[in-house]
Amino acid sequence: KWWGWGEEGVFFNWQNNPAFAPIVRRAVCVDLRPREIDTVDFATAQVPETRLPEEIRSELTAILGAEWLKLPETRAVMEALEAAGGADCARFVGGCVRNSLMGQSVDDIDIATRLQPSATMAALKARGLRAIPTGVDHGTVTAVAGGRPFEITTLRRDVETDGRRAVVAFTEDWAEDAARRDFRLNALYAGAAGCVFDPTGGGLSDAAQG
């Protein structure tokens, strides 16, 4: 599992460097696709705290190495969304992330996005992918790539709830979307490169406890 921080793409393997565990908790997960990077002497290296954006300093991060993450169909869907909404406009969420962290099988791949349903539909069609309006009133569109379905839902926040039903509105805030989910385990997100985000601060610890 590889970790990195900052804009230069510096990486290290924290599992082989236990002393870096406290630093990892503040690390920025970066794109792991091949690139040239500088080597670092981690016996003396220090993480410059000022380089860490405030909004991610409290987030625990990890890296998924799940096979479904690397599928051409998965990449095609994420690339279509990011082409329309920019980097990190979409993240995997729920069971696929939870089960991967817990070593369980993954049957369905769900994606959360900042894109509105109409923009999601347009993004998929622009890349030649099938887009099915399975529940656009609730923000859900189903993408089909290579015969594989991906359920994509716009980020939501609760406007009003009586404990059984909720009136929701779309949002661009990952924390608001996480707050309305039933369990912290189901509020774990993963980016296209496998970086796991834990907005509630308790999802990863729950996963570790099984």
C-alpha positions in Angstrom: 0.0 0.0 0.0 1.5 3.2 -1.2 1.1 6.7 0.3 2.1 10.1 -0.9 1.7 13.8 -0.2 2.0 17.2 -1.8 2.1 18.3 -5.4 5.3 16.6 -6.4 4.0 13.0 -6.1 6.3 11.8 -3.3 5.6 8.2 -2.3 6.6 5.8 0.5 5.5 2.4 1.6 4.3 2.9 5.2 3.9 -0.8 5.9 7.7 -1.1 5.7 8.2 2.1 7.7 6.0 1.8 10.8 7.5 5.0 12.2 5.5 6.9 9.6 2.1 5.7 10.8 1.3 9.0 12.5 2.3 10.9 9.4 0.2 8.6 7.2 -2.9 9.7 9.0 -2.4 13.2 7.6 -1.2 12.2 4.2 -2.6 13.2 0.9 -3.4 10.3 -1.4 -2.2 11.0 -4.9 -2.6 9.5 -8.3 -0.7 6.3 -8.5 -0.5 6.0 -12.3 3.1 5.6 -13.5 5.3 8.8 -13.5 8.8 9.8 -12.8 9.3 10.7 -9.1 12.2 11.7 -6.9 13.6 9.3 -4.4 13.5 10.3 -0.7 15.6 9.3 2.3 12.9 8.5 4.8 15.4 8.2 7.6 15.6 12.0 7.6 12.6 13.1 5.6 10.0 15.4 7.3 6.5 16.1 6.1 6.0 19.8 5.7 2.7 20.3 7.5 2.0 23.5 5.6 1.8 21.6 2.3 -1.2 19.6 3.5 -4.5 21.2 2.6 -6.6 22.0 5.7 -9.7 20.1 4.4 -7.8 16.7 4.3 -5.7 17.0 7.4 -8.3 15.2 9.5 -9.0 12.5 7.0 -7.6 9.0 7.3 -6.6 7.5 4.0 -5.7 4.1 2.7 -5.1 2.5 -0.7 -7.4 -0.1 -2.3 -5.8 -2.7 -4.6 -9.0 -4.4 -5.6 -9.2 -6.0 -9.0 -12.6 -4.3 -9.8 -10.8 -1.0 -9.5 -8.5 -1.8 -12.4 -11.1 -3.1 -14.8 -11.3 -1.3 -18.2 -15.0 -0.8 -17.7 -14.5 0.8 -14.3 -11.9 3.1 -15.7 -14.1 4.0 -18.6 -16.9 5.2 -16.3 -14.7 7.2 -14.0 -12.8 8.8 -16.9 -16.1 9.8 -18.4 -17.2 11.5 -15.2 -13.9 13.2 -14.6 -13.8 14.5 -18.2 -17.0 16.4 -17.4 -16.6 17.3 -13.8 -12.8 17.4 -13.2 -10.6 15.3 -11.0 -12.2 13.9 -7.9 -15.8 14.7 -9.0 -16.6 11.0 -8.5 -15.7 8.4 -5.9 -16.6 4.8 -5.3 -18.8 4.4 -2.2 -20.5 1.9 0.0 -20.3 -1.9 -0.3 -17.5 -2.0 -3.0 -15.2 0.0 -0.8 -16.3 -1.6 2.5 -16.0 -5.1 1.3 -12.7 -4.6 -0.4 -11.2 -3.2 2.8 -12.6 -6.2 4.7 -11.5 -8.8 2.2 -15.0 -9.7 1.1 -16.3 -10.2 -2.4 -17.7 -7.3 -4.4 -20.9 -7.7 -6.4 -22.0 -4.2 -7.2 -20.0 -1.0 -7.9 -21.6 2.2 -6.7 -20.3 5.6 -7.4 -21.1 9.0 -5.8 -20.6 12.2 -7.8 -20.8 15.9 -7.6 -22.3 16.0 -11.0 -26.1 16.5 -11.3 -28.0 13.6 -12.9 -28.4 15.4 -16.2 -24.6 16.1 -16.3 -23.9 12.5 -15.4 -26.1 11.3 -18.3 -24.4 13.7 -20.7 -20.9 12.7 -19.5 -21.5 9.0 -20.1 -23.1 9.4 -23.5 -20.2 11.7 -24.6 -17.9 8.7 -24.1 -20.2 6.2 -25.8 -21.4 4.6 -22.6 -25.0 3.6 -22.0 -26.8 5.8 -19.5 -30.1 4.7 -17.9 -32.2 7.2 -15.8 -33.0 4.6 -13.1 -33.9 7.2 -10.5 -33.0 10.7 -11.6 -35.4 12.2 -9.1 -33.3 10.8 -6.4 -30.0 11.5 -8.3 -29.3 8.0 -9.6 -28.2 7.1 -13.1 -27.0 3.6 -14.1 -24.0 3.4 -16.4 -23.4 0.3 -18.5 -19.9 -0.4 -19.7 -18.9 -3.6 -21.3 -22.2 -5.1 -20.1 -21.3 -4.2 -16.4 -23.7 -1.8 -14.5 -22.4 1.0 -12.3 -25.0 2.9 -10.2 -24.0 6.6 -10.0 -25.7 8.9 -7.5 -25.3 12.6 -7.1 -24.2 13.7 -3.6 -27.2 14.4 -1.3 -27.9 16.0 2.0 -31.0 15.7 4.2 -33.3 18.7 4.2 -36.0 17.2 6.3 -36.5 13.8 7.9 -39.0 12.1 10.2 -36.7 9.1 10.9 -38.3 7.0 8.1 -38.3 9.2 5.1 -36.1 12.0 4.2 -36.4 15.0 1.8 -33.1 15.4 0.2 -31.3 18.0 -1.9 -28.2 17.6 -4.1 -24.9 18.9 -2.8 -21.3 19.0 -3.7 -20.1 18.4 -0.1 -18.7 14.9 0.5 -19.2 15.3 4.3 -22.9 16.1 3.9 -23.4 13.0 1.8 -21.5 10.9 4.3 -23.5 12.2 7.2 -26.8 10.9 5.8 -25.6 7.3 5.3 -26.7 4.6 7.7 -23.4 3.3 8.9 -19.9 4.8 9.0 -18.7 1.7 7.1 -21.0 2.7 4.2 -19.7 6.3 4.3 -16.2 5.3 3.0 -15.3 6.6 -0.4 -12.5 5.7 -2.8 -11.1 7.8 -5.7 -10.3 6.5 -9.1 -6.7 5.7 -8.1 -7.8 3.8 -5.0 -7.4 6.5 -2.4 -9.9 5.9 0.5 -11.6 8.8 2.2 -13.2 8.5 5.6 -15.2 11.8 6.2 -16.8 10.5 9.4 -13.5 9.6 10.9 -14.7 6.2 12.0 -15.3 4.1 8.9 -11.8 2.7 8.6 -11.6 1.8 12.3 -15.0 0.0 12.0 -13.7 -1.9 9.0 -10.6 -2.9 10.9 -12.7 -4.3 13.7 -14.8 -6.4 11.3 
